[in-house]
Amino acid sequence: CLYCEKTFRDKNTLKDHMRKKQHRRINPKNRDYDRFYVINYLELGKTWEEVQLEDDRELLDLPEDDWSDWQEYPVCAVCLFCEKQEETIDKLYVHMKDTHEFDLLRIKSELGLNFYQQVKLVNFIRRQVHQGRCYGCHVKFKSKTDLRIHMEEAKHTSLLPDRKTWDQLEYYFPTYENDTLLCTLSDSESDLTAQKHHENVPVISEDTSKLCALKRSSVLNQLLLQEFLEN
């Protein structure tokens, strides 16, 4: 039996047992099956048992137009390299940058990634980490913890392979179901330029040693004229 793992004398007896006991599913406690179903069914930040116990039937009882008790829940995006969850994508970016030295916004800016290329990059990293493989040196580890320690010590989190390695059609498909990080990726340029506003930009003042010449040639004259015409 797949669920209780008892052995029976013949196939018919086994089928009767599984039908009567409702054992037509895999035993969630048997971790030998993880490698077969975890990619498609395990949600980030939840255990297999938690996903199994979820019941959406209550949603069917709610009137379609009744939004009076609507509650907005946090984003709860999960880190690419560990189990850390953050309520906003900005906090998650800061966590990955400070803890794992992985700056997704900088990588997006430097490589000029559009939205779909970001999706493929995230899915590529998710799959490599799930398989316990370092994408920087291709060494495989037995656990995610060992992989994370190696990548942080070797500075391999930011050592991305060539674009042709991860910019593939297969990485359009998410590694985990309901990966919130994919839903929060942006295709606008605002998040790329936001960090530039915090940089120290040198300001060079105009030469005030010759005031008469400065009054005639200053760029402020053009700005004042433009404002006067607009008003």
C-alpha positions in Angstrom: 0.0 0.0 0.0 1.4 3.4 -1.0 0.0 5.1 2.2 0.4 2.7 5.1 3.1 0.6 3.3 1.6 -2.7 4.3 2.2 -5.7 2.0 -0.6 -7.9 0.7 -0.7 -11.4 -0.8 -2.1 -10.3 -4.2 -3.1 -7.2 -6.2 -6.9 -7.6 -5.7 -6.5 -7.7 -1.9 -4.3 -4.6 -2.1 -6.9 -2.7 -4.2 -9.7 -3.6 -1.8 -7.6 -2.4 1.1 -6.7 1.0 -0.6 -10.3 1.5 -1.6 -11.9 0.8 1.8 -9.2 2.7 3.8 -9.0 5.6 1.3 -5.3 5.0 1.0 -5.1 6.2 -2.6 -2.2 8.6 -1.9 1.4 8.6 -1.0 2.5 8.6 2.6 3.6 12.2 3.3 5.9 11.0 6.1 8.0 9.0 3.7 10.7 11.4 2.5 12.0 9.0 -0.2 9.2 10.4 -2.4 10.3 14.0 -2.0 12.4 14.1 -5.1 9.5 13.1 -7.2 6.8 15.5 -6.0 8.3 18.4 -4.2 9.0 20.6 -7.2 5.4 20.6 -8.4 3.5 20.5 -5.1 5.6 22.0 -2.3 4.9 25.7 -1.7 7.7 27.9 -0.4 7.5 28.6 3.3 5.2 25.6 3.9 5.7 22.0 4.7 4.1 19.1 2.7 1.7 18.5 5.5 0.6 22.1 5.7 -0.2 22.2 2.0 -2.1 18.9 2.3 -4.2 20.2 5.2 -5.3 23.4 3.4 -8.9 23.4 2.5 -10.3 25.9 0.0 -13.9 24.8 0.3 -14.8 27.7 2.6 -14.1 30.1 -0.3 -17.0 28.6 -2.3 -19.5 29.6 0.5 -18.7 33.3 0.2 -21.0 35.4 -2.0 -19.1 36.7 -5.1 -19.9 40.3 -4.5 -19.3 40.4 -0.7 -16.0 42.0 -0.1 -16.9 43.5 3.3 -14.5 41.2 5.2 -11.7 41.4 2.7 -8.3 41.4 4.4 -5.0 42.1 2.6 -2.3 39.7 3.5 1.5 40.3 3.4 3.5 39.3 0.4 5.6 36.8 2.2 8.2 36.4 -0.5 10.9 33.8 0.2 14.6 34.3 -0.2 16.4 32.5 -3.1 19.0 31.0 -0.9 17.4 30.4 2.5 14.0 30.0 4.2 13.8 33.7 5.2 10.5 35.3 4.4 9.8 39.1 4.1 6.5 40.9 4.0 7.7 43.3 1.2 9.9 42.7 -1.8 12.1 45.6 -0.8 12.9 44.0 2.5 13.7 40.7 0.7 16.0 42.5 -1.7 17.8 44.1 1.3 18.1 40.7 3.0 19.5 38.9 -0.1 22.0 41.8 -0.6 23.2 42.0 3.0 23.1 38.3 4.0 24.0 36.6 0.7 25.6 39.4 -1.2 23.2 38.9 -4.1 21.9 42.2 -5.5 19.0 41.4 -7.9 18.4 45.0 -8.7 22.0 45.6 -9.6 22.1 42.4 -11.7 19.0 43.5 -13.5 20.4 46.9 -14.3 23.9 45.7 -15.4 22.5 42.9 -17.6 19.6 45.0 -18.9 17.1 42.2 -18.0 13.5 42.6 -19.0 10.6 41.0 -17.0 10.7 37.6 -18.6 14.5 37.3 -18.3 14.1 38.1 -14.6 11.6 35.3 -14.3 13.9 32.8 -16.0 16.8 33.9 -13.8 14.8 33.4 -10.6 13.5 30.1 -11.7 17.0 29.0 -12.7 18.4 29.9 -9.3 15.5 28.2 -7.5 16.0 25.0 -9.4 19.8 25.0 -8.8 19.3 25.6 -5.0 16.6 23.0 -4.8 18.9 20.4 -6.4 21.7 21.4 -4.1 24.0 22.6 -6.9 26.2 25.7 -6.9 25.7 27.5 -10.2 29.0 29.2 -9.7 31.2 26.1 -9.6 28.7 23.3 -10.4 29.5 21.4 -7.2 26.6 19.5 -5.7 25.9 19.3 -2.0 23.8 17.1 0.2 21.7 19.8 1.8 20.6 23.4 1.2 22.5 24.5 4.3 25.8 23.1 3.1 25.2 24.7 -0.3 24.4 28.1 1.3 27.4 28.1 3.5 29.6 27.2 0.5 28.2 29.9 -1.8 28.5 32.5 0.9 32.1 31.6 1.8 33.2 31.2 -1.9 31.3 34.4 -2.9 29.4 32.3 -5.6 26.0 33.8 -5.0 26.8 36.7 -7.4 28.9 34.5 -9.8 26.2 33.9 -12.4 26.9 31.6 -15.4 26.7 32.8 -19.0 23.3 34.2 -20.0 22.8 31.3 -22.4 22.8 28.9 -19.4 19.8 30.3 -17.7 18.1 32.3 -20.5 16.2 29.2 -21.7 12.6 28.4 -22.4 12.5 25.7 -19.7 13.0 28.4 -17.0 9.7 30.0 -17.8 8.1 27.4 -15.5 8.4 28.0 -11.8 10.3 25.5 -9.6 7.8 26.0 -6.7 4.1 26.5 -6.8 2.9 30.0 -5.8 6.4 31.6 -5.8 5.5 35.1 -4.7 8.8 36.5 -5.8 7.9 36.0 -9.4 4.7 38.0 -8.9 6.6 41.0 -7.5 9.2 41.4 -10.2 9.0 44.7 -12.0 9.5 45.6 -15.7 9.8 49.3 -15.0 12.9 51.3 -14.7 11.9 53.1 -11.4 13.4 50.4 -9.2 16.7 50.6 -11.1 17.0 54.3 -10.7 15.8 54.5 -7.2 19.1 53.5 -5.7 20.9 56.1 -7.8 19.1 58.9 -5.9 20.9 57.8 -2.8 24.4 58.0 -4.4 26.6 61.0 -3.7 26.4 63.1 -6.9 29.1 65.9 -7.1 27.7 69.4 -7.6 30.0 71.9 -9.3 29.1 75.5 -8.6 29.5 78.2 -11.2 32.5 80.6 -11.1 31.4 83.6 -9.1 34.7 85.5 -9.5 33.2 87.4 -12.5 29.6 88.2 -11.5 28.8 90.4 -14.5 29.7 87.7 -17.0 28.0 85.1 -14.9 24.7 87.0 -14.9 24.8 87.0 -18.7 25.8 83.4 -19.2 24.3 81.6 -16.2 22.0 78.6 -17.0 19.6 80.1 -14.5 18.7 82.8 -17.0 17.3 80.1 -19.3 15.3 78.5 -16.5 13.8 81.8 -15.4 12.8 82.6 -19.0 11.2 79.2 -19.5 9.3 79.6 -16.2 8.1 83.1 -17.2 6.8 81.8 -20.6 5.0 78.9 -19.0 3.2 81.2 -16.5 
